[in-house]
Amino acid sequence: MTPSDMSYTTNQPIREALPTPTGWLVAPTREFCLFFIRDPKSVMVAPTVFTQLWYCTEEGIPTKLKNTRRLDYESAHETWNELLSNDWELVEHQINDAAA
């Protein structure tokens, strides 16, 4: 066996990132939106997620940052699922240029 053949063996675990909640959720009252993003510095097997709570317009466009938090993987999933079950809406848009 040559050294290049030894660089990968079939008994090594395949490392894949756990799926993390990512995106914008808008409150049913349209007062707040919550942005979930995976912490790029966290490890794949135990990812952390940043959340940013924003004030937003009635259209769900974020206007002003209220706070930022870092959650472990399980807490992020729990929060994400709880908000969706409480009628928060997943939306796709970018940050308002005026707020950034």
DRENTI-377726 format. One record per atom (N, C-alpha, C, O): residue in one letter; chain; atom name; x, y, z. Coordinates in Angstrom, 1 decimal. Layout:
<sites>
residuo,cadena,atomo,xx,yy,zz
A,A,CA,X,Y,Z;
...
</sites>
This chain:
<sites>
residuo,cadena,atomo,xx,yy,zz
M,A,N,0.8,-1.2,0.0;
M,A,CA,0.0,0.0,0.0;
M,A,C,0.9,1.2,0.0;
M,A,O,1.8,1.3,0.8;
T,A,N,0.6,2.2,-0.9;
T,A,CA,1.4,3.4,-0.9;
T,A,C,0.8,4.4,0.1;
T,A,O,-0.3,4.3,0.5;
P,A,N,1.6,5.4,0.4;
P,A,CA,1.1,6.5,1.4;
P,A,C,-0.2,7.1,0.9;
P,A,O,-1.0,7.5,1.7;
S,A,N,-0.3,7.3,-0.4;
S,A,CA,-1.5,8.0,-0.9;
S,A,C,-2.8,7.1,-0.8;
S,A,O,-3.9,7.6,-0.6;
D,A,N,-2.6,5.8,-0.8;
D,A,CA,-3.7,4.9,-0.6;
D,A,C,-4.2,4.9,0.9;
D,A,O,-5.3,4.6,1.2;
M,A,N,-3.3,5.3,1.8;
M,A,CA,-3.6,5.3,3.2;
M,A,C,-4.2,6.6,3.7;
M,A,O,-4.6,6.6,4.8;
S,A,N,-4.4,7.5,2.8;
S,A,CA,-5.0,8.8,3.2;
S,A,C,-6.5,8.7,3.5;
S,A,O,-7.0,9.5,4.3;
Y,A,N,-7.1,7.7,3.0;
Y,A,CA,-8.5,7.5,3.3;
Y,A,C,-8.8,6.0,3.4;
Y,A,O,-8.5,5.3,2.5;
T,A,N,-9.5,5.6,4.5;
T,A,CA,-9.9,4.2,4.6;
T,A,C,-11.4,4.2,4.8;
T,A,O,-12.0,5.2,5.3;
T,A,N,-12.0,3.1,4.5;
T,A,CA,-13.5,3.0,4.6;
T,A,C,-14.0,3.0,6.1;
T,A,O,-15.2,3.2,6.3;
N,A,N,-13.1,2.8,7.0;
N,A,CA,-13.6,2.8,8.4;
N,A,C,-13.6,4.2,9.1;
N,A,O,-14.0,4.3,10.2;
Q,A,N,-13.2,5.2,8.3;
Q,A,CA,-13.2,6.5,8.8;
Q,A,C,-14.6,7.1,8.7;
Q,A,O,-15.3,6.9,7.7;
P,A,N,-15.1,7.8,9.7;
P,A,CA,-16.5,8.4,9.6;
P,A,C,-16.5,9.5,8.6;
P,A,O,-15.5,10.2,8.5;
I,A,N,-17.6,9.6,7.9;
I,A,CA,-17.8,10.7,7.0;
I,A,C,-18.3,11.9,7.8;
I,A,O,-19.3,11.8,8.5;
R,A,N,-17.6,13.0,7.7;
R,A,CA,-18.0,14.2,8.5;
R,A,C,-18.9,15.1,7.6;
R,A,O,-18.6,15.5,6.6;
E,A,N,-20.1,15.2,8.1;
E,A,CA,-21.1,16.1,7.5;
E,A,C,-21.7,17.1,8.5;
E,A,O,-21.9,16.7,9.7;
A,A,N,-22.0,18.3,8.1;
A,A,CA,-22.6,19.2,9.0;
A,A,C,-24.0,18.8,9.3;
A,A,O,-24.8,18.4,8.4;
L,A,N,-24.4,19.0,10.5;
L,A,CA,-25.8,18.8,10.9;
L,A,C,-26.7,19.9,10.3;
L,A,O,-26.2,21.0,10.3;
P,A,N,-27.8,19.6,9.8;
P,A,CA,-28.7,20.6,9.2;
P,A,C,-29.1,21.6,10.3;
P,A,O,-29.6,21.1,11.4;
T,A,N,-28.9,22.9,10.2;
T,A,CA,-29.3,23.8,11.2;
T,A,C,-30.4,24.7,10.7;
T,A,O,-30.5,25.0,9.5;
P,A,N,-31.3,25.2,11.6;
P,A,CA,-32.3,26.2,11.1;
P,A,C,-31.6,27.4,10.5;
P,A,O,-30.7,28.0,11.2;
T,A,N,-32.1,27.8,9.4;
T,A,CA,-31.5,29.0,8.7;
T,A,C,-32.6,29.8,8.0;
T,A,O,-33.4,29.2,7.3;
G,A,N,-32.6,31.1,8.2;
G,A,CA,-33.5,31.9,7.5;
G,A,C,-34.2,32.9,8.4;
G,A,O,-33.9,33.0,9.5;
W,A,N,-35.2,33.5,7.8;
W,A,CA,-36.0,34.6,8.5;
W,A,C,-37.4,34.0,8.9;
W,A,O,-38.1,33.4,8.0;
L,A,N,-37.7,34.2,10.1;
L,A,CA,-39.1,34.0,10.6;
L,A,C,-39.7,35.3,11.0;
L,A,O,-39.1,36.1,11.7;
V,A,N,-41.0,35.5,10.5;
V,A,CA,-41.7,36.8,10.9;
V,A,C,-42.8,36.4,11.8;
V,A,O,-43.6,35.5,11.6;
A,A,N,-43.0,37.2,12.8;
A,A,CA,-44.0,37.0,13.8;
A,A,C,-45.4,37.3,13.2;
A,A,O,-45.5,38.0,12.2;
P,A,N,-46.4,36.6,13.7;
P,A,CA,-47.7,36.8,13.2;
P,A,C,-48.2,38.2,13.3;
P,A,O,-49.1,38.7,12.5;
T,A,N,-47.8,38.9,14.3;
T,A,CA,-48.1,40.3,14.5;
T,A,C,-47.4,41.3,13.6;
T,A,O,-47.8,42.5,13.4;
R,A,N,-46.4,40.7,12.9;
R,A,CA,-45.5,41.5,11.9;
R,A,C,-44.7,42.6,12.6;
R,A,O,-44.2,43.5,12.0;
E,A,N,-44.5,42.5,14.0;
E,A,CA,-43.7,43.4,14.7;
E,A,C,-42.2,43.1,14.7;
E,A,O,-41.4,43.9,14.7;
F,A,N,-42.0,41.8,14.7;
F,A,CA,-40.6,41.3,14.8;
F,A,C,-40.3,40.2,13.7;
F,A,O,-41.2,39.6,13.2;
C,A,N,-39.0,40.1,13.4;
C,A,CA,-38.6,39.0,12.6;
C,A,C,-37.3,38.5,13.3;
C,A,O,-36.5,39.2,13.8;
L,A,N,-37.1,37.2,13.1;
L,A,CA,-36.0,36.5,13.8;
L,A,C,-35.1,35.8,12.7;
L,A,O,-35.7,35.0,11.9;
F,A,N,-33.9,36.2,12.6;
F,A,CA,-32.9,35.6,11.6;
F,A,C,-32.1,34.6,12.3;
F,A,O,-31.4,34.8,13.3;
F,A,N,-32.1,33.4,11.7;
F,A,CA,-31.3,32.2,12.2;
F,A,C,-30.1,32.0,11.2;
F,A,O,-30.4,32.0,10.0;
I,A,N,-28.9,32.0,11.7;
I,A,CA,-27.7,31.7,10.8;
I,A,C,-26.8,30.8,11.6;
I,A,O,-26.5,31.0,12.8;
R,A,N,-26.2,29.8,10.9;
R,A,CA,-25.3,28.9,11.5;
R,A,C,-24.0,29.7,11.8;
R,A,O,-23.5,30.4,10.9;
D,A,N,-23.4,29.5,13.0;
D,A,CA,-22.1,30.1,13.3;
D,A,C,-21.0,29.4,12.5;
D,A,O,-20.8,28.2,12.7;
P,A,N,-20.4,30.1,11.6;
P,A,CA,-19.4,29.4,10.7;
P,A,C,-18.2,29.0,11.5;
P,A,O,-17.4,28.2,10.9;
K,A,N,-18.0,29.4,12.7;
K,A,CA,-16.8,29.0,13.5;
K,A,C,-17.1,27.8,14.4;
K,A,O,-16.2,27.3,15.0;
S,A,N,-18.4,27.4,14.4;
S,A,CA,-18.7,26.2,15.2;
S,A,C,-18.3,24.9,14.5;
S,A,O,-18.2,24.9,13.3;
V,A,N,-18.1,23.9,15.3;
V,A,CA,-17.8,22.6,14.7;
V,A,C,-19.0,21.9,14.1;
V,A,O,-20.1,22.1,14.5;
M,A,N,-18.7,21.1,13.1;
M,A,CA,-19.8,20.4,12.4;
M,A,C,-20.6,19.5,13.3;
M,A,O,-21.8,19.4,13.1;
V,A,N,-20.0,18.8,14.2;
V,A,CA,-20.7,17.8,15.0;
V,A,C,-21.5,18.5,16.1;
V,A,O,-22.4,17.8,16.7;
A,A,N,-21.2,19.7,16.5;
A,A,CA,-22.0,20.4,17.5;
A,A,C,-22.1,21.9,17.1;
A,A,O,-21.5,22.8,17.7;
P,A,N,-22.9,22.1,16.0;
P,A,CA,-23.0,23.5,15.5;
P,A,C,-23.7,24.4,16.5;
P,A,O,-24.6,24.0,17.3;
T,A,N,-23.4,25.7,16.4;
T,A,CA,-24.2,26.7,17.2;
T,A,C,-24.8,27.6,16.1;
T,A,O,-24.4,27.7,15.0;
V,A,N,-25.9,28.3,16.6;
V,A,CA,-26.7,29.1,15.7;
V,A,C,-26.8,30.5,16.3;
V,A,O,-27.1,30.6,17.5;
F,A,N,-26.6,31.5,15.5;
F,A,CA,-26.8,32.9,15.9;
F,A,C,-28.3,33.2,15.6;
F,A,O,-28.8,32.9,14.5;
T,A,N,-29.0,33.9,16.5;
T,A,CA,-30.3,34.5,16.1;
T,A,C,-30.2,36.0,16.3;
T,A,O,-29.5,36.5,17.2;
Q,A,N,-30.8,36.7,15.4;
Q,A,CA,-30.9,38.1,15.5;
Q,A,C,-32.4,38.5,15.5;
Q,A,O,-33.1,38.2,14.6;
L,A,N,-32.8,39.2,16.6;
L,A,CA,-34.2,39.6,16.6;
L,A,C,-34.2,41.1,16.1;
L,A,O,-33.5,41.9,16.6;
W,A,N,-35.1,41.3,15.1;
W,A,CA,-35.2,42.6,14.4;
W,A,C,-36.6,43.1,14.6;
W,A,O,-37.6,42.4,14.6;
Y,A,N,-36.7,44.4,14.7;
Y,A,CA,-38.0,45.1,14.5;
Y,A,C,-38.3,45.1,13.0;
Y,A,O,-37.3,45.1,12.2;
C,A,N,-39.5,45.0,12.6;
C,A,CA,-39.8,45.0,11.1;
C,A,C,-41.0,45.7,10.8;
C,A,O,-41.9,46.0,11.6;
T,A,N,-41.2,45.9,9.5;
T,A,CA,-42.3,46.6,8.9;
T,A,C,-43.5,45.6,8.8;
T,A,O,-43.3,44.4,9.0;
E,A,N,-44.7,46.1,8.5;
E,A,CA,-45.8,45.2,8.3;
E,A,C,-45.6,44.2,7.2;
E,A,O,-46.2,43.2,7.1;
E,A,N,-44.7,44.6,6.2;
E,A,CA,-44.4,43.7,5.1;
E,A,C,-43.3,42.6,5.5;
E,A,O,-43.0,41.8,4.7;
G,A,N,-42.9,42.7,6.8;
G,A,CA,-41.9,41.7,7.3;
G,A,C,-40.5,42.1,6.9;
G,A,O,-39.6,41.2,7.0;
I,A,N,-40.2,43.3,6.6;
I,A,CA,-38.8,43.8,6.2;
I,A,C,-38.1,44.3,7.5;
I,A,O,-38.7,45.2,8.2;
P,A,N,-37.0,43.7,7.8;
P,A,CA,-36.3,44.1,9.1;
P,A,C,-35.8,45.6,8.9;
P,A,O,-35.3,46.0,7.9;
T,A,N,-36.0,46.3,10.0;
T,A,CA,-35.6,47.7,10.0;
T,A,C,-34.5,48.1,11.1;
T,A,O,-33.6,48.9,10.8;
K,A,N,-34.6,47.4,12.2;
K,A,CA,-33.6,47.8,13.3;
K,A,C,-33.4,46.6,14.2;
K,A,O,-34.3,45.9,14.6;
L,A,N,-32.1,46.3,14.4;
L,A,CA,-31.7,45.1,15.2;
L,A,C,-32.0,45.4,16.7;
L,A,O,-31.7,46.4,17.3;
K,A,N,-32.7,44.4,17.3;
K,A,CA,-33.0,44.5,18.7;
K,A,C,-31.9,43.8,19.6;
K,A,O,-31.4,44.3,20.5;
N,A,N,-31.6,42.5,19.2;
N,A,CA,-30.6,41.7,20.0;
N,A,C,-30.1,40.6,19.2;
N,A,O,-30.7,40.2,18.2;
T,A,N,-29.0,40.0,19.6;
T,A,CA,-28.3,38.9,19.0;
T,A,C,-28.0,37.9,20.1;
T,A,O,-27.6,38.2,21.2;
R,A,N,-28.3,36.6,19.8;
R,A,CA,-28.0,35.5,20.7;
R,A,C,-27.3,34.3,20.0;
R,A,O,-27.4,34.2,18.8;
R,A,N,-26.6,33.6,20.8;
R,A,CA,-26.0,32.3,20.2;
R,A,C,-26.6,31.2,21.0;
R,A,O,-26.6,31.1,22.2;
L,A,N,-27.1,30.2,20.2;
L,A,CA,-27.8,29.0,20.7;
L,A,C,-27.1,27.8,20.3;
L,A,O,-26.5,27.7,19.3;
D,A,N,-27.2,26.8,21.2;
D,A,CA,-26.7,25.5,20.8;
D,A,C,-27.6,24.9,19.8;
D,A,O,-28.8,25.4,19.6;
Y,A,N,-27.2,23.8,19.2;
Y,A,CA,-28.0,23.1,18.1;
Y,A,C,-29.4,22.8,18.5;
Y,A,O,-30.4,23.1,17.8;
E,A,N,-29.5,22.1,19.7;
E,A,CA,-30.8,21.7,20.1;
E,A,C,-31.8,22.8,20.5;
E,A,O,-32.9,22.8,20.1;
S,A,N,-31.2,23.8,21.1;
S,A,CA,-32.0,25.0,21.5;
S,A,C,-32.5,25.8,20.2;
S,A,O,-33.6,26.2,20.2;
A,A,N,-31.6,25.8,19.2;
A,A,CA,-32.0,26.5,18.0;
A,A,C,-33.2,25.8,17.3;
A,A,O,-34.1,26.4,16.8;
H,A,N,-33.1,24.4,17.2;
H,A,CA,-34.1,23.6,16.6;
H,A,C,-35.4,23.7,17.4;
H,A,O,-36.5,23.9,16.8;
E,A,N,-35.3,23.7,18.7;
E,A,CA,-36.5,23.8,19.5;
E,A,C,-37.2,25.2,19.3;
E,A,O,-38.4,25.2,19.1;
T,A,N,-36.4,26.2,19.3;
T,A,CA,-37.0,27.6,19.1;
T,A,C,-37.6,27.7,17.7;
T,A,O,-38.7,28.2,17.6;
W,A,N,-36.9,27.2,16.7;
W,A,CA,-37.4,27.3,15.3;
W,A,C,-38.7,26.6,15.2;
W,A,O,-39.7,27.1,14.6;
N,A,N,-38.8,25.3,15.7;
N,A,CA,-40.0,24.5,15.6;
N,A,C,-41.2,25.1,16.4;
N,A,O,-42.3,25.1,15.9;
E,A,N,-40.8,25.7,17.6;
E,A,CA,-41.9,26.3,18.4;
E,A,C,-42.5,27.5,17.7;
E,A,O,-43.7,27.7,17.7;
L,A,N,-41.6,28.4,17.1;
L,A,CA,-42.1,29.6,16.5;
L,A,C,-42.9,29.2,15.2;
L,A,O,-44.0,29.8,15.0;
L,A,N,-42.5,28.2,14.5;
L,A,CA,-43.3,27.8,13.3;
L,A,C,-44.7,27.3,13.7;
L,A,O,-45.7,27.5,13.1;
S,A,N,-44.7,26.5,14.9;
S,A,CA,-46.0,26.0,15.4;
S,A,C,-46.9,27.1,15.9;
S,A,O,-48.1,26.9,16.1;
N,A,N,-46.3,28.3,16.2;
N,A,CA,-47.0,29.4,16.7;
N,A,C,-47.3,30.5,15.7;
N,A,O,-47.4,31.6,15.9;
D,A,N,-47.3,30.0,14.4;
D,A,CA,-47.7,30.8,13.3;
D,A,C,-46.7,31.8,12.8;
D,A,O,-47.1,32.8,12.1;
W,A,N,-45.4,31.7,13.2;
W,A,CA,-44.4,32.5,12.6;
W,A,C,-44.2,32.0,11.2;
W,A,O,-44.3,30.8,10.9;
E,A,N,-43.9,32.9,10.3;
E,A,CA,-43.9,32.6,8.9;
E,A,C,-42.4,32.7,8.4;
E,A,O,-41.7,33.6,8.6;
L,A,N,-42.0,31.6,7.6;
L,A,CA,-40.7,31.6,7.0;
L,A,C,-40.8,32.5,5.7;
L,A,O,-41.6,32.2,4.9;
V,A,N,-39.9,33.5,5.7;
V,A,CA,-39.8,34.3,4.5;
V,A,C,-38.4,34.4,3.9;
V,A,O,-37.5,34.1,4.6;
E,A,N,-38.3,34.8,2.7;
E,A,CA,-37.0,35.0,2.0;
E,A,C,-36.9,36.4,1.6;
E,A,O,-37.5,36.8,0.6;
H,A,N,-35.9,37.1,2.2;
H,A,CA,-35.6,38.4,1.7;
H,A,C,-34.3,38.8,2.4;
H,A,O,-33.8,38.1,3.3;
Q,A,N,-33.7,39.9,1.9;
Q,A,CA,-32.4,40.4,2.5;
Q,A,C,-32.7,41.5,3.4;
Q,A,O,-33.8,42.0,3.5;
I,A,N,-31.6,41.9,4.1;
I,A,CA,-31.8,43.0,5.1;
I,A,C,-32.0,44.3,4.4;
I,A,O,-31.5,44.5,3.3;
N,A,N,-32.9,45.1,4.9;
N,A,CA,-33.2,46.4,4.4;
N,A,C,-31.9,47.2,4.3;
N,A,O,-31.2,47.3,5.3;
D,A,N,-31.6,47.7,3.2;
D,A,CA,-30.3,48.5,3.0;
D,A,C,-30.2,49.7,4.0;
D,A,O,-29.1,50.0,4.4;
A,A,N,-31.4,50.3,4.3;
A,A,CA,-31.4,51.4,5.2;
A,A,C,-31.0,51.0,6.6;
A,A,O,-30.5,51.8,7.4;
A,A,N,-31.4,49.7,7.0;
A,A,CA,-31.1,49.3,8.3;
A,A,C,-29.7,48.7,8.5;
A,A,O,-29.1,48.7,9.6;
A,A,N,-29.1,48.3,7.4;
A,A,CA,-27.8,47.7,7.5;
A,A,C,-26.7,48.7,7.7;
A,A,O,-25.5,48.3,7.8;
</sites>
